[in-house]
Amino acid sequence: MLPADRRSLQTRKARRLAYLGWTVIVLTVALIPISPLFIQPTEEIVFAMMLWSVVAAMIFGFLQYRSRQHAALARAEAAADDRRPPVLYLRSFAQDVRSLKGAFVLQYSLSSRGTFEEQLREALAPIGPLMAVGTPGESLPPPGAHRIYVHDDQWRARVERLMTSASLVIILVGKGGAGLGWEIERAFARVERSRLLLFVKRGRRQYEKDKKVVEGAVGLSLPPYRKLKRAPTAAMGLEGANCFLAFSANGGVEVLRLRAPWFRGAGWFAAETRYALRPVHERLGVPWTPPPISKANIAVTALLVVILLLMVFA
């Protein structure tokens, strides 16, 4: 099968799964008015309808996630045509399991921006295609970065080659084993500091563990956690967003915080990341453009204004 045919096949599968998910929701909403709930609303019927609503929401979320997985395979075919150096994304494989758990959360499936990794891919698109090493044995990749798969005895050599050729290397520090510790050590040894970023999630205890790993591996002093803390975020697809850490050749560490103007997508990880990485664009010589105007934030603002006016003049 030709690449274009495979891309078309995966795109069709993605659309069918997405339509099927919405069909489940539409039928659930349409059947409620004609159900026995409105004819004879006993406690048993009310409970059954509530239970089915929860199940339908979970089915919808899973089908939307599966749709995005097939869409990711279609993008993988297109990524082969992108001649720009990739952005290498390194993380613990446990992060992929968390992504699968998020399939059942409506916040992920209803959001057009998608999960943390999908938004990261969107934010980094001007720099290059996001690439990651896939978990061995998985049949479908999590939506987000383009996955490549290597044998257990080859992954270290492949990762080192990718580090050398990548335009940017991003490491998600967090719960990880010896493999992530090795990647951190090798990244600081092989990658120019201007092309290396650490992404830190919220959590003092975990950060202190990661801090010891980095400092022990490369002898670099990271800032204390209190200097990384920020106000809670409502970023869709991300819990406890914190910051990126960028590095200079003389050993300096710069904290790149996730912030964006309200009408440019404040609260969305993709938009906040685009603003946070503006200095990185300048170092790499890649033109920076702001994210598009956020229709969702405009809608929220308009709704709040209407409610306020109704409260004042009612």
C-alpha positions in Angstrom: 0.0 0.0 0.0 1.3 3.4 -1.0 1.9 6.0 1.7 -0.9 8.2 0.4 -3.3 5.2 0.5 -2.3 4.4 4.1 -2.7 8.1 5.1 -6.2 8.1 3.5 -7.1 4.9 5.2 -6.1 6.1 8.7 -7.9 9.4 8.0 -11.1 7.6 7.2 -10.8 5.4 10.3 -10.3 8.5 12.4 -13.4 10.2 11.0 -15.6 7.1 11.4 -14.6 6.7 15.1 -15.2 10.4 15.8 -18.6 10.3 14.1 -19.5 7.1 16.1 -18.6 8.8 19.3 -20.8 11.8 18.5 -23.6 9.5 17.5 -23.5 7.9 21.0 -23.9 11.3 22.6 -26.6 12.5 20.2 -28.7 9.4 20.7 -28.3 9.6 24.4 -29.5 13.1 24.5 -32.3 12.4 22.0 -33.6 9.4 23.9 -33.9 11.1 27.3 -37.2 13.0 26.5 -38.9 9.9 25.2 -37.6 7.6 27.9 -39.7 6.3 30.9 -37.8 8.9 32.9 -40.4 11.5 31.8 -43.4 9.1 31.9 -42.8 7.4 35.2 -39.6 8.8 36.9 -39.0 6.2 39.5 -35.7 6.2 41.5 -34.5 3.1 39.6 -35.1 4.7 36.2 -33.4 7.9 37.2 -30.4 5.9 38.5 -30.3 3.9 35.2 -30.3 7.0 33.1 -27.6 8.6 35.2 -25.5 5.5 34.9 -26.0 5.3 31.2 -25.1 9.0 30.8 -21.7 8.3 32.5 -21.1 5.2 30.4 -22.0 7.1 27.2 -19.6 9.9 28.1 -16.8 7.3 28.7 -17.5 5.6 25.4 -17.5 9.0 23.6 -14.2 9.9 25.2 -12.6 6.6 24.3 -13.8 6.7 20.7 -12.5 10.3 20.3 -9.1 9.2 21.7 -9.0 6.2 19.3 -9.9 8.7 16.5 -7.0 10.9 17.4 -4.7 7.8 17.5 -5.5 7.0 13.9 -5.2 10.6 12.9 -1.7 10.5 14.4 -0.8 7.6 12.1 -2.0 9.6 9.2 0.2 12.5 10.2 3.1 10.2 10.6 2.9 9.5 6.9 2.9 13.2 6.2 5.8 13.8 8.6 8.1 11.8 6.3 7.8 14.7 3.8 8.9 17.3 6.3 12.6 17.9 5.7 13.1 20.1 8.8 15.1 18.7 11.7 12.7 17.2 14.3 12.0 18.4 17.8 13.0 15.4 20.0 10.6 14.7 22.9 12.0 12.5 25.7 9.9 11.2 28.5 9.1 8.1 30.6 6.9 5.6 29.0 4.7 5.9 32.0 3.5 9.2 30.6 1.9 7.4 27.7 -0.2 5.3 30.1 -1.4 8.5 31.7 -2.4 9.7 28.3 -4.5 6.6 27.8 -6.3 7.1 31.1 -7.1 10.6 30.0 -9.1 9.1 27.1 -12.1 8.8 29.5 -12.0 12.4 30.6 -14.4 14.7 28.7 -12.0 17.6 29.2 -9.6 15.9 26.7 -12.1 14.6 24.2 -14.2 17.8 24.0 -11.2 20.0 23.6 -10.1 20.8 20.1 -6.6 21.3 21.4 -6.4 17.8 22.8 -4.0 16.3 25.3 -0.8 17.7 26.7 1.3 16.1 24.0 -1.0 17.2 21.2 -0.8 20.7 22.4 2.9 20.5 22.7 3.1 19.3 19.0 0.9 22.3 18.0 3.1 24.8 19.9 6.3 23.5 18.4 5.0 23.1 14.8 6.9 26.3 13.7 10.2 24.8 14.9 9.8 21.3 13.5 7.8 18.1 13.7 7.6 16.6 17.2 9.2 13.1 17.4 9.4 10.6 20.2 10.5 7.0 20.7 7.4 4.8 21.0 6.6 2.3 23.7 7.6 -1.2 22.5 4.7 -3.4 21.5 2.0 -0.7 21.3 -0.4 -1.2 18.3 -1.5 2.5 18.1 0.6 5.5 19.2 -0.8 8.0 21.6 -1.9 11.2 19.8 0.7 13.8 19.7 4.4 13.3 18.7 5.3 11.2 15.7 6.6 7.8 17.1 9.5 5.8 15.9 10.1 2.3 17.1 13.4 0.6 17.8 14.6 -2.7 19.3 15.7 -2.8 22.9 19.3 -3.3 22.0 19.3 -0.3 19.6 17.3 2.4 21.3 20.3 4.1 23.0 22.2 4.5 19.8 19.1 5.7 18.0 18.3 8.3 20.7 21.8 9.6 20.6 21.6 10.1 16.8 18.3 11.9 17.2 19.8 14.1 19.8 22.5 15.1 17.5 20.2 15.8 14.5 17.3 17.4 16.3 16.7 21.2 16.2 15.5 21.1 19.8 15.5 18.4 22.6 12.7 18.6 25.2 12.9 16.3 28.3 9.8 15.9 30.4 11.2 15.3 33.8 9.0 13.1 36.0 8.6 9.6 37.2 11.0 7.6 35.2 13.5 4.9 35.6 17.1 4.4 34.6 16.3 5.0 30.9 15.2 8.6 31.5 18.2 9.2 33.8 20.4 8.0 31.0 18.7 10.3 28.4 19.1 13.3 30.7 22.8 12.5 31.1 23.5 12.0 27.4 21.4 15.0 26.4 23.5 17.3 28.4 26.7 15.7 27.1 25.8 15.7 23.4 23.3 18.6 22.8 24.2 22.3 22.7 22.7 24.0 25.7 20.8 26.4 23.5 18.9 23.4 22.0 18.0 21.7 25.2 14.9 22.2 27.4 13.5 20.6 30.5 9.8 20.7 31.1 8.9 20.6 34.8 5.4 19.7 36.1 4.0 20.8 39.4 5.0 18.8 42.5 7.7 19.7 45.0 8.6 16.2 45.9 9.0 14.9 42.4 10.9 18.0 41.3 13.4 17.5 44.1 14.0 13.9 42.9 14.5 15.1 39.3 16.7 17.9 40.5 19.0 15.4 42.2 19.1 13.3 39.0 20.0 16.2 36.8 22.6 17.7 39.2 24.1 14.3 39.8 24.3 13.5 36.1 25.6 16.8 34.7 26.8 18.7 37.8 24.4 21.6 37.0 22.6 23.5 39.7 18.9 23.8 39.1 16.8 26.5 40.8 14.9 25.6 44.0 11.2 24.7 43.6 10.0 27.9 45.2 11.3 29.9 42.3 9.3 27.8 39.8 5.9 28.0 41.5 3.1 29.8 39.7 -0.6 30.4 40.1 -2.8 27.4 39.3 -3.6 27.0 35.6 -6.7 26.0 33.8 -4.8 24.7 30.8 -6.8 22.2 29.0 -5.2 18.8 28.7 -2.6 19.4 31.4 -2.7 19.2 35.2 -0.3 21.3 37.1 1.6 23.0 34.3 4.7 24.7 35.6 7.6 25.9 33.3 10.4 25.1 30.9 14.0 25.4 32.0 16.4 26.7 29.3 20.2 26.6 29.6 23.1 28.8 28.4 26.6 27.7 27.5 28.1 29.3 30.7 25.9 27.2 32.9 23.1 29.6 33.5 19.5 28.4 33.9 16.5 30.5 32.7 12.9 29.8 33.8 10.4 30.1 30.9 7.0 30.4 32.5 3.7 29.5 30.8 1.8 32.7 30.2 -0.2 34.2 27.4 -2.6 37.2 27.0 -6.2 36.2 27.6 -7.4 36.8 24.1 -4.4 34.8 22.7 -5.3 31.7 24.6 -4.4 32.1 28.3 -5.3 28.8 30.0 -4.4 26.7 27.0 -1.1 24.9 27.1 -0.3 25.3 23.4 -0.8 29.1 23.5 1.1 29.5 26.7 4.0 27.3 25.5 4.2 29.4 22.3 4.8 32.5 24.4 7.1 30.8 26.8 9.4 29.6 24.0 9.7 32.9 22.3 13.3 33.3 23.5 14.0 29.8 22.1 12.8 30.8 18.7 15.2 33.7 18.8 18.2 31.5 19.7 17.3 29.0 16.9 16.7 31.7 14.4 13.1 30.5 13.8 10.5 33.3 13.2 8.0 33.6 16.1 4.4 34.3 15.6 1.7 34.6 18.3 -1.0 32.0 18.5 -4.3 32.8 16.9 -7.1 34.7 18.7 -8.8 32.3 21.1 -12.5 32.0 20.1 -13.2 30.0 23.3 -11.8 32.7 25.6 -13.7 35.4 23.6 -16.9 33.3 24.0 -16.3 32.9 27.8 -15.7 36.7 28.1 -18.9 37.5 26.1 -20.9 35.1 28.3 -19.6 36.6 31.5 -20.5 40.1 30.2 -24.0 39.0 29.4 -24.5 37.4 32.8 -23.2 40.6 34.5 -25.5 42.8 32.5 -28.5 40.6 33.3 -27.6 40.8 37.0 -27.2 44.6 36.9 -30.3 45.4 34.9 -32.6 42.6 35.8 
